[in-house]
Amino acid sequence: MRIINVIESFNNVIQSVESFGVFEEQLVDDVVKEAEEFFEKKVIEHGGSETEIDMYIDEGGYYGMDHSVAIVWSDI
């Protein structure tokens, strides 16, 4: 199974991890959409630009002065 993790940090200390599991490959697009929407919400909460969300996703995260939000794939 593959997992998309959205990891929030403050001053390089992990504050939360939200995980989105891909249980069936045919549902991967739905899971990716849900994870990216959650990621976007968190990035905007922490001062990221709404118009640069695609860039943050491509780079694997948003890295502000104190806060960061990463989006990372993992496998179990």
A tleap script that builds the chain and sets N, CA, C and O, in Angstrom:
source leaprc.protein.ff14SB
mol = sequence {
  NMET ARG ILE ILE ASN VAL ILE GLU SER PHE
  ASN ASN VAL ILE GLN SER VAL GLU SER PHE
  GLY VAL PHE GLU GLU GLN LEU VAL ASP ASP
  VAL VAL LYS GLU ALA GLU GLU PHE PHE GLU
  LYS LYS VAL ILE GLU HIE GLY GLY SER GLU
  THR GLU ILE ASP MET TYR ILE ASP GLU GLY
  GLY TYR TYR GLY MET ASP HIE SER VAL ALA
  ILE VAL TRP SER ASP CILE
}
set mol.1.N position { 0.847 -1.172 0.000 }
set mol.1.CA position { 0.000 0.000 0.000 }
set mol.1.C position { 0.891 1.233 0.000 }
set mol.1.O position { 1.933 1.263 0.655 }
set mol.2.N position { 0.466 2.247 -0.743 }
set mol.2.CA position { 1.180 3.516 -0.769 }
set mol.2.C position { 0.415 4.544 0.068 }
set mol.2.O position { -0.805 4.470 0.215 }
set mol.3.N position { 1.160 5.491 0.605 }
set mol.3.CA position { 0.583 6.503 1.485 }
set mol.3.C position { 1.124 7.869 1.087 }
set mol.3.O position { 2.302 8.014 0.760 }
set mol.4.N position { 0.246 8.869 1.120 }
set mol.4.CA position { 0.673 10.255 0.952 }
set mol.4.C position { 0.604 10.891 2.332 }
set mol.4.O position { -0.443 10.872 2.978 }
set mol.5.N position { 1.718 11.454 2.783 }
set mol.5.CA position { 1.789 12.094 4.093 }
set mol.5.C position { 1.910 13.603 3.921 }
set mol.5.O position { 2.702 14.081 3.109 }
set mol.6.N position { 1.123 14.349 4.691 }
set mol.6.CA position { 1.248 15.800 4.750 }
set mol.6.C position { 1.793 16.098 6.148 }
set mol.6.O position { 1.128 15.847 7.153 }
set mol.7.N position { 3.007 16.633 6.194 }
set mol.7.CA position { 3.729 16.813 7.453 }
set mol.7.C position { 3.894 18.303 7.730 }
set mol.7.O position { 4.473 19.032 6.926 }
set mol.8.N position { 3.380 18.748 8.875 }
set mol.8.CA position { 3.508 20.149 9.289 }
set mol.8.C position { 4.609 20.266 10.331 }
set mol.8.O position { 4.678 19.469 11.267 }
set mol.9.N position { 5.476 21.271 10.162 }
set mol.9.CA position { 6.559 21.524 11.118 }
set mol.9.C position { 6.564 22.988 11.519 }
set mol.9.O position { 6.178 23.868 10.748 }
set mol.10.N position { 7.010 23.224 12.739 }
set mol.10.CA position { 7.218 24.581 13.242 }
set mol.10.C position { 8.596 24.610 13.870 }
set mol.10.O position { 8.878 23.833 14.782 }
set mol.11.N position { 9.467 25.504 13.391 }
set mol.11.CA position { 10.859 25.582 13.856 }
set mol.11.C position { 11.537 24.214 13.817 }
set mol.11.O position { 12.220 23.813 14.759 }
set mol.12.N position { 11.331 23.506 12.698 }
set mol.12.CA position { 11.947 22.192 12.445 }
set mol.12.C position { 11.501 21.098 13.396 }
set mol.12.O position { 12.185 20.081 13.518 }
set mol.13.N position { 10.371 21.276 14.078 }
set mol.13.CA position { 9.806 20.247 14.943 }
set mol.13.C position { 8.472 19.833 14.344 }
set mol.13.O position { 7.604 20.676 14.114 }
set mol.14.N position { 8.303 18.545 14.090 }
set mol.14.CA position { 7.063 18.060 13.496 }
set mol.14.C position { 5.908 18.296 14.460 }
set mol.14.O position { 5.954 17.912 15.628 }
set mol.15.N position { 4.866 18.944 13.929 }
set mol.15.CA position { 3.674 19.244 14.717 }
set mol.15.C position { 2.546 18.264 14.428 }
set mol.15.O position { 1.787 17.906 15.328 }
set mol.16.N position { 2.433 17.825 13.168 }
set mol.16.CA position { 1.376 16.875 12.821 }
set mol.16.C position { 1.719 16.155 11.531 }
set mol.16.O position { 2.470 16.649 10.690 }
set mol.17.N position { 1.136 14.964 11.406 }
set mol.17.CA position { 1.255 14.171 10.185 }
set mol.17.C position { -0.148 13.672 9.850 }
set mol.17.O position { -0.791 13.007 10.663 }
set mol.18.N position { -0.606 13.992 8.669 }
set mol.18.CA position { -1.893 13.504 8.178 }
set mol.18.C position { -1.590 12.569 7.021 }
set mol.18.O position { -0.884 12.948 6.086 }
set mol.19.N position { -2.120 11.344 7.073 }
set mol.19.CA position { -1.802 10.343 6.062 }
set mol.19.C position { -3.043 9.959 5.261 }
set mol.19.O position { -4.150 9.871 5.794 }
set mol.20.N position { -2.826 9.733 3.967 }
set mol.20.CA position { -3.887 9.370 3.038 }
set mol.20.C position { -3.470 8.077 2.345 }
set mol.20.O position { -2.532 8.077 1.548 }
set mol.21.N position { -4.155 6.982 2.640 }
set mol.21.CA position { -3.783 5.679 2.114 }
set mol.21.C position { -4.385 5.390 0.757 }
set mol.21.O position { -5.551 5.689 0.498 }
set mol.22.N position { -3.568 4.801 -0.112 }
set mol.22.CA position { -4.032 4.332 -1.412 }
set mol.22.C position { -4.223 2.826 -1.273 }
set mol.22.O position { -3.279 2.049 -1.420 }
set mol.23.N position { -5.459 2.431 -0.989 }
set mol.23.CA position { -5.762 1.019 -0.769 }
set mol.23.C position { -5.977 0.272 -2.083 }
set mol.23.O position { -5.696 -0.923 -2.177 }
set mol.24.N position { -6.476 0.981 -3.096 }
set mol.24.CA position { -6.697 0.385 -4.409 }
set mol.24.C position { -6.175 1.342 -5.469 }
set mol.24.O position { -6.501 2.529 -5.449 }
set mol.25.N position { -5.375 0.839 -6.388 }
set mol.25.CA position { -4.744 1.689 -7.394 }
set mol.25.C position { -5.752 2.446 -8.247 }
set mol.25.O position { -5.461 3.553 -8.701 }
set mol.26.N position { -6.929 1.875 -8.473 }
set mol.26.CA position { -7.909 2.584 -9.296 }
set mol.26.C position { -8.456 3.821 -8.587 }
set mol.26.O position { -9.095 4.660 -9.222 }
set mol.27.N position { -8.219 3.946 -7.289 }
set mol.27.CA position { -8.684 5.114 -6.527 }
set mol.27.C position { -7.572 6.126 -6.267 }
set mol.27.O position { -7.785 7.103 -5.549 }
set mol.28.N position { -6.395 5.908 -6.838 }
set mol.28.CA position { -5.242 6.761 -6.549 }
set mol.28.C position { -5.520 8.227 -6.876 }
set mol.28.O position { -5.097 9.109 -6.128 }
set mol.29.N position { -6.214 8.504 -7.963 }
set mol.29.CA position { -6.488 9.897 -8.337 }
set mol.29.C position { -7.338 10.603 -7.284 }
set mol.29.O position { -7.113 11.776 -6.984 }
set mol.30.N position { -8.316 9.888 -6.724 }
set mol.30.CA position { -9.166 10.468 -5.678 }
set mol.30.C position { -8.369 10.764 -4.415 }
set mol.30.O position { -8.560 11.803 -3.783 }
set mol.31.N position { -7.478 9.852 -4.049 }
set mol.31.CA position { -6.656 10.026 -2.850 }
set mol.31.C position { -5.677 11.180 -3.046 }
set mol.31.O position { -5.491 11.995 -2.141 }
set mol.32.N position { -5.055 11.255 -4.209 }
set mol.32.CA position { -4.124 12.345 -4.505 }
set mol.32.C position { -4.849 13.682 -4.428 }
set mol.32.O position { -4.330 14.635 -3.846 }
set mol.33.N position { -6.028 13.762 -5.002 }
set mol.33.CA position { -6.805 15.011 -4.964 }
set mol.33.C position { -7.107 15.421 -3.522 }
set mol.33.O position { -6.941 16.586 -3.160 }
set mol.34.N position { -7.549 14.469 -2.701 }
set mol.34.CA position { -7.863 14.761 -1.302 }
set mol.34.C position { -6.620 15.230 -0.539 }
set mol.34.O position { -6.689 16.195 0.222 }
set mol.35.N position { -5.493 14.556 -0.739 }
set mol.35.CA position { -4.248 14.932 -0.060 }
set mol.35.C position { -3.770 16.307 -0.518 }
set mol.35.O position { -3.328 17.110 0.304 }
set mol.36.N position { -3.852 16.587 -1.810 }
set mol.36.CA position { -3.406 17.885 -2.319 }
set mol.36.C position { -4.307 19.018 -1.828 }
set mol.36.O position { -3.821 20.119 -1.569 }
set mol.37.N position { -5.605 18.768 -1.697 }
set mol.37.CA position { -6.516 19.785 -1.154 }
set mol.37.C position { -6.173 20.078 0.305 }
set mol.37.O position { -6.175 21.236 0.722 }
set mol.38.N position { -5.881 19.039 1.078 }
set mol.38.CA position { -5.497 19.213 2.484 }
set mol.38.C position { -4.176 19.974 2.572 }
set mol.38.O position { -4.031 20.888 3.385 }
set mol.39.N position { -3.210 19.592 1.728 }
set mol.39.CA position { -1.918 20.264 1.668 }
set mol.39.C position { -2.107 21.749 1.360 }
set mol.39.O position { -1.516 22.602 2.022 }
set mol.40.N position { -2.925 22.055 0.362 }
set mol.40.CA position { -3.190 23.445 -0.020 }
set mol.40.C position { -3.756 24.232 1.157 }
set mol.40.O position { -3.323 25.355 1.419 }
set mol.41.N position { -4.713 23.655 1.861 }
set mol.41.CA position { -5.308 24.319 3.030 }
set mol.41.C position { -4.241 24.649 4.071 }
set mol.41.O position { -4.215 25.757 4.606 }
set mol.42.N position { -3.375 23.703 4.356 }
set mol.42.CA position { -2.332 23.906 5.365 }
set mol.42.C position { -1.300 24.939 4.913 }
set mol.42.O position { -0.845 25.754 5.716 }
set mol.43.N position { -0.935 24.907 3.641 }
set mol.43.CA position { 0.030 25.880 3.120 }
set mol.43.C position { -0.524 27.296 3.249 }
set mol.43.O position { 0.182 28.202 3.692 }
set mol.44.N position { -1.764 27.485 2.870 }
set mol.44.CA position { -2.380 28.810 2.949 }
set mol.44.C position { -2.495 29.259 4.403 }
set mol.44.O position { -2.288 30.436 4.701 }
set mol.45.N position { -2.822 28.341 5.309 }
set mol.45.CA position { -2.871 28.659 6.748 }
set mol.45.C position { -1.542 29.220 7.241 }
set mol.45.O position { -1.511 30.080 8.122 }
set mol.46.N position { -0.449 28.731 6.669 }
set mol.46.CA position { 0.884 29.113 7.139 }
set mol.46.C position { 1.561 30.161 6.262 }
set mol.46.O position { 2.774 30.354 6.340 }
set mol.47.N position { 0.772 30.838 5.426 }
set mol.47.CA position { 1.295 31.982 4.689 }
set mol.47.C position { 1.749 31.730 3.271 }
set mol.47.O position { 2.285 32.635 2.632 }
set mol.48.N position { 1.552 30.534 2.762 }
set mol.48.CA position { 1.947 30.252 1.387 }
set mol.48.C position { 0.995 30.886 0.389 }
set mol.48.O position { -0.146 31.213 0.715 }
set mol.49.N position { 1.476 31.052 -0.818 }
set mol.49.CA position { 0.697 31.667 -1.884 }
set mol.49.C position { -0.237 30.655 -2.536 }
set mol.49.O position { 0.186 29.573 -2.944 }
set mol.50.N position { -1.504 31.022 -2.627 }
set mol.50.CA position { -2.500 30.155 -3.257 }
set mol.50.C position { -2.173 29.912 -4.729 }
set mol.50.O position { -2.467 28.842 -5.261 }
set mol.51.N position { -1.572 30.888 -5.382 }
set mol.51.CA position { -1.264 30.755 -6.804 }
set mol.51.C position { -0.020 29.902 -7.065 }
set mol.51.O position { 0.251 29.549 -8.212 }
set mol.52.N position { 0.727 29.570 -6.032 }
set mol.52.CA position { 1.954 28.786 -6.206 }
set mol.52.C position { 1.837 27.357 -5.671 }
set mol.52.O position { 2.847 26.674 -5.505 }
set mol.53.N position { 0.610 26.903 -5.402 }
set mol.53.CA position { 0.398 25.564 -4.842 }
set mol.53.C position { 1.017 24.487 -5.723 }
set mol.53.O position { 1.679 23.583 -5.215 }
set mol.54.N position { 0.814 24.569 -7.036 }
set mol.54.CA position { 1.379 23.549 -7.937 }
set mol.54.C position { 2.899 23.487 -7.819 }
set mol.54.O position { 3.482 22.404 -7.849 }
set mol.55.N position { 3.539 24.647 -7.685 }
set mol.55.CA position { 4.990 24.676 -7.527 }
set mol.55.C position { 5.400 24.003 -6.213 }
set mol.55.O position { 6.358 23.230 -6.180 }
set mol.56.N position { 4.671 24.301 -5.131 }
set mol.56.CA position { 4.980 23.685 -3.836 }
set mol.56.C position { 4.833 22.161 -3.920 }
set mol.56.O position { 5.657 21.425 -3.377 }
set mol.57.N position { 3.790 21.695 -4.596 }
set mol.57.CA position { 3.587 20.249 -4.737 }
set mol.57.C position { 4.740 19.648 -5.533 }
set mol.57.O position { 5.284 18.614 -5.147 }
set mol.58.N position { 5.116 20.286 -6.641 }
set mol.58.CA position { 6.227 19.781 -7.461 }
set mol.58.C position { 7.532 19.731 -6.672 }
set mol.58.O position { 8.343 18.826 -6.866 }
set mol.59.N position { 7.736 20.708 -5.777 }
set mol.59.CA position { 8.963 20.763 -4.973 }
set mol.59.C position { 8.884 19.889 -3.721 }
set mol.59.O position { 9.886 19.705 -3.030 }
set mol.60.N position { 7.704 19.354 -3.428 }
set mol.60.CA position { 7.546 18.478 -2.274 }
set mol.60.C position { 7.175 19.198 -0.996 }
set mol.60.O position { 7.097 18.573 0.062 }
set mol.61.N position { 6.941 20.516 -1.070 }
set mol.61.CA position { 6.520 21.202 0.139 }
set mol.61.C position { 6.639 22.703 0.072 }
set mol.61.O position { 7.184 23.277 -0.870 }
set mol.62.N position { 6.107 23.316 1.110 }
set mol.62.CA position { 6.187 24.761 1.314 }
set mol.62.C position { 7.095 24.985 2.517 }
set mol.62.O position { 6.903 24.362 3.562 }
set mol.63.N position { 8.074 25.861 2.382 }
set mol.63.CA position { 9.030 26.107 3.455 }
set mol.63.C position { 9.078 27.597 3.754 }
set mol.63.O position { 9.757 28.357 3.064 }
set mol.64.N position { 8.345 28.012 4.797 }
set mol.64.CA position { 8.306 29.409 5.209 }
set mol.64.C position { 9.375 29.684 6.256 }
set mol.64.O position { 10.259 28.859 6.487 }
set mol.65.N position { 9.288 30.848 6.885 }
set mol.65.CA position { 10.282 31.240 7.895 }
set mol.65.C position { 10.271 30.283 9.094 }
set mol.65.O position { 11.315 29.744 9.462 }
set mol.66.N position { 9.116 30.074 9.695 }
set mol.66.CA position { 9.004 29.214 10.879 }
set mol.66.C position { 8.274 27.910 10.583 }
set mol.66.O position { 8.567 26.873 11.179 }
set mol.67.N position { 7.318 27.974 9.656 }
set mol.67.CA position { 6.477 26.824 9.349 }
set mol.67.C position { 6.883 26.177 8.036 }
set mol.67.O position { 7.376 26.836 7.121 }
set mol.68.N position { 6.664 24.882 7.967 }
set mol.68.CA position { 6.815 24.180 6.697 }
set mol.68.C position { 5.723 23.129 6.608 }
set mol.68.O position { 5.248 22.614 7.620 }
set mol.69.N position { 5.341 22.827 5.392 }
set mol.69.CA position { 4.362 21.786 5.122 }
set mol.69.C position { 4.910 20.956 3.964 }
set mol.69.O position { 5.106 21.473 2.864 }
set mol.70.N position { 5.156 19.680 4.210 }
set mol.70.CA position { 5.707 18.797 3.185 }
set mol.70.C position { 4.645 17.803 2.759 }
set mol.70.O position { 3.771 17.430 3.542 }
set mol.71.N position { 4.732 17.381 1.513 }
set mol.71.CA position { 3.866 16.317 1.003 }
set mol.71.C position { 4.782 15.226 0.472 }
set mol.71.O position { 5.568 15.455 -0.447 }
set mol.72.N position { 4.674 14.025 1.065 }
set mol.72.CA position { 5.645 12.959 0.834 }
set mol.72.C position { 4.935 11.628 0.639 }
set mol.72.O position { 4.019 11.282 1.385 }
set mol.73.N position { 5.370 10.892 -0.371 }
set mol.73.CA position { 4.870 9.528 -0.592 }
set mol.73.C position { 5.693 8.541 0.234 }
set mol.73.O position { 6.896 8.727 0.422 }
set mol.74.N position { 5.032 7.490 0.726 }
set mol.74.CA position { 5.735 6.398 1.392 }
set mol.74.C position { 5.012 5.084 1.086 }
set mol.74.O position { 3.886 5.087 0.590 }
set mol.75.N position { 5.662 3.983 1.383 }
set mol.75.CA position { 5.097 2.651 1.163 }
set mol.75.C position { 5.137 1.857 2.466 }
set mol.75.O position { 6.026 2.038 3.299 }
set mol.76.N position { 4.154 0.976 2.619 }
set mol.76.CA position { 4.209 0.033 3.738 }
set mol.76.C position { 4.021 -1.369 3.227 }
set mol.76.O position { 4.035 -2.319 4.011 }
savepdb mol mol.pdb
quit
